[in-house]
Amino acid sequence: MAKAKKKIKVDPAEAKERLLKILPLLKKTYPDAKIALNWDTPWNLLVAVILSAQCTDVRVNIITQDLFKKYKRPQDYLKVSSEELEQDIRSSGFFRNKAKNIRGAAEKIINDFGGQVPGTMEELLTLPGAGRKTANCILGNAFGIGGITCDTHVIRLSRRLGLSEKRDPVKLEFDLMDVVPKRKYGGWTMFSHYIIFHGRNICKARKPDCENCPIAKHCPSANKPDLW
């Protein structure tokens, strides 16, 4: 029988203090932290984020290298059949649903937003395939509006770092909004980038490299994987 994980108890005040020590170290460790997806317009970023669901960023970048040459505007995705678009994105997985969401988002943007990707959370959430994670990614990277992107790395590291006990991305996002500085050290968007980079490079899911971790001395889970 698997050993039950210990319940994490989070003190928001302590979490805030801990982050003020952790963030400058992460900023120094990952000075070039940014979104891994390749994009050049808000629309292309939206397409890339939709494709990234259950798919690696590396694979998405391979797909979009040709995709963005073939389809330059939302209108272009509606000029071809669903079947043709599905084949173009097939290697991303779940390609039928992704093609449906891309075409649905294109139609919504053309009809309701004058062909431009909207720049508010409320408007972005009306687009097919866009939840809060996608919306925050678009807002933070395309429009410079701070948002916390709760991907698998942010969920895992938030627990390990004692920032929140939540696993649900939406509940976690609101917890983190209370403890992560909104503007200092790059604010909410850069917090997401730093945590994602750290999760990919050091604090990996199966075997975190605590010995070489620049923030280990501030991490309540360092060398104690049973705590998270």
C-alpha positions, 0 to 999 in steps of 0.5 A, spaced: 500 500 500 502 506 497 504 511 503 500 517 504 503 524 502 503 528 508 498 534 508 501 541 507 500 546 511 501 553 508 502 560 512 501 565 507 505 570 511 511 565 511 510 564 504 511 571 502 517 571 506 520 565 503 518 568 496 522 574 497 528 570 498 527 565 492 525 569 487 532 573 486 535 567 486 531 564 481 532 570 477 539 570 477 539 562 475 535 563 469 536 570 466 533 568 460 527 565 462 521 566 457 516 562 454 518 556 450 513 556 445 515 560 438 510 565 436 510 572 433 503 575 434 498 574 439 494 569 434 500 565 433 501 564 441 494 562 442 494 557 436 501 554 439 498 554 446 492 550 444 497 545 441 501 545 447 496 541 451 498 534 452 504 535 448 511 538 449 513 545 447 519 542 442 514 538 438 509 544 438 515 548 435 516 543 430 509 543 428 508 551 428 515 552 424 511 550 417 504 551 420 505 559 421 507 559 414 501 556 411 496 560 416 498 567 417 491 570 420 485 567 423 481 567 416 486 562 413 484 557 418 477 557 416 479 557 408 481 550 409 477 543 411 477 541 418 481 535 415 486 538 412 488 542 418 487 536 423 493 533 418 497 539 419 497 538 427 496 531 427 503 530 431 501 534 437 496 529 439 488 530 440 488 533 433 481 533 432 479 537 438 485 542 437 483 543 430 476 544 432 478 549 438 483 553 433 477 554 428 472 556 433 477 561 436 478 564 429 471 564 428 470 568 434 475 572 434 473 574 427 466 575 428 466 578 435 473 582 436 475 585 429 480 579 427 484 581 433 486 577 439 482 580 445 486 583 451 482 581 457 481 575 461 474 575 460 474 576 453 479 570 452 475 565 456 470 566 451 474 563 446 474 555 444 479 551 448 481 557 452 481 556 460 485 561 465 491 557 464 491 559 456 488 566 458 494 568 463 499 565 458 496 570 452 496 576 457 502 575 460 506 574 454 503 577 448 500 583 452 504 584 458 499 583 463 501 579 469 498 573 470 500 566 473 500 560 468 499 554 473 502 548 468 504 542 471 511 545 474 508 550 477 503 546 481 508 541 483 513 546 485 508 550 489 507 545 493 514 543 494 516 550 496 510 551 501 506 556 497 499 552 497 497 546 498 492 546 492 492 541 486 487 544 482 490 550 477 484 555 478 484 554 486 492 554 486 492 561 481 488 565 486 492 562 492 499 564 488 496 571 487 496 572 494 503 570 495 507 572 489 509 579 488 505 582 483 510 586 480 517 585 483 522 581 480 518 581 474 511 579 477 506 574 476 508 572 469 516 572 470 514 568 476 511 562 472 517 562 467 522 562 473 518 556 476 517 552 469 525 553 468 526 550 475 521 545 474 524 542 468 532 543 470 532 542 477 526 540 481 524 535 476 517 530 478 521 524 479 528 526 482 529 533 484 536 535 484 536 538 491 544 538 492 545 542 486 538 547 487 540 554 488 534 555 492 534 548 497 536 552 503 529 556 503 525 550 500 521 546 506 521 540 501 529 539 500 531 532 501 524 530 503 520 528 497 515 525 502 513 532 504 510 534 497 
